[in-house]
Amino acid sequence: MQPTEISPGLVVQGFRPPLKLSDFKLIAFDMDSTLINIECVDEIADAVGRKAEVAAITEAAMRGEIADFKDSLRQRVALLKGVSVASMDEIYRQRLQLNPGAAELVRACQAAGMKTLLVSGGFTFFCDRVRDLLGIDYTRSNVLEVGDGLLTGKMVDPPWGDICDGEEKRRMLLQTCQQLGIDPKQAIAMGDGANDLPMMGVAGLSVAYHAKPIVREQAMVAINEGGLDRLLELFK
């Protein structure tokens, strides 16, 4: 089925709306540039004058031009060495904002009885705050190592593995579905970068939000204009 623009900036392929929100039990979000307006790793790098260098790697990874996301993230985190926790707190307070429609979409899904999952190739420092702000049920993200109030340029290996990459996002979505006793086809997955494709590929509804071309091409829904809550236009 060819992609169809059902209203300006809202494209669907592989199905015809409307859908029923009650058919879905879980919605999984990427964080950086999906649920929030920034790429946190790039903004942290700005504190040590390395934003352009780090942002170039981030952009290539999100476009799918870097095969090894884990290695690319380690490279970027190494460049963050020496940034203070105080600087990260300032980034959260002054630069990080929810993307338009994020709170509205999360509230609508919660009101419909859906559980919420935040899976990020970013960092717990920001992910946990966004979780608390929106009342998200489950999260998975990466842990920056801190020593004497400064980033060491390394990450901490958590109990579940090492780095939350695309494969870990997929695994976390499937694990959460299993925990909830639901089929992955009852899950919605939203993202913007290539590392979101593995989880989007197993979800019942995949949504690209202002996404890279490779993600728009593969998603069942592409929101190219407006806020996250435009997803609700597909449901009756």
C-alpha positions, 0 to 999 in steps of 0.5 A: 500500500502506497504512503497516503497523506491523510492531512497536511504533514500526516502520512500513513502506509500499510493501513487505513485509519481510523484505529481504536486506541483501546486496541493498544496497551503500551506506547513506547517513546524515544526521548531525544528529538522525539519526546523532547526538543534536544539531543542531550549528548550534543548539548552536554558537549556544548559545555566543553566546546565540542558540540559541532564535533559530537553533533556530527556523529549524532546526526550520522548515527541517527541517519543510519550511516554509522553501523555501530551505535554503541561505539559511536556513543562511547566516542561521544561520551569520551568527549564529554569528560570534565563536564560538571553535573551542575552544567547538565542540570542547567541544560535540563532547566534552560534548554530541555523542553517537551516537544509540542503535543508530548504531554497531551499524547501521553495523557490521552494514552494514559486515560485510555488505560495504556502503559508508557515506556521511555527508551533512550540512547541518551542518559538517565540524568535526563530520562528520569526527570522526563519520566517523573514529569510525565508519569511514565511507567517504564524507562531504559537509558544509559548511565553516565559515570560521575566522579567528584561532580564531573563526567569521567567520559565513560558510562556505567554498565547497568544490571541489564547489559551495557548500552541502550542501543537499537537492539536494547530498545527492541528487547525492552519493548518486547520484555515490557509486553511480556511483563504486561501479558500483551502481544507486541502488536498491541504496542505503539513505538515512536521515534526519529532515528535509525536506532529506533527502527528495531523497536518500531519493527516489532510494534503493532504501530510504528510512528516516525516523528519529524524523523530521518528519511530512513525512518519515515520510509519504514514507519506506518505513520509519519508525523512530518508537521505539528506535534506528537498529539497528531497521532490521535487524529488516526484514532476514533 
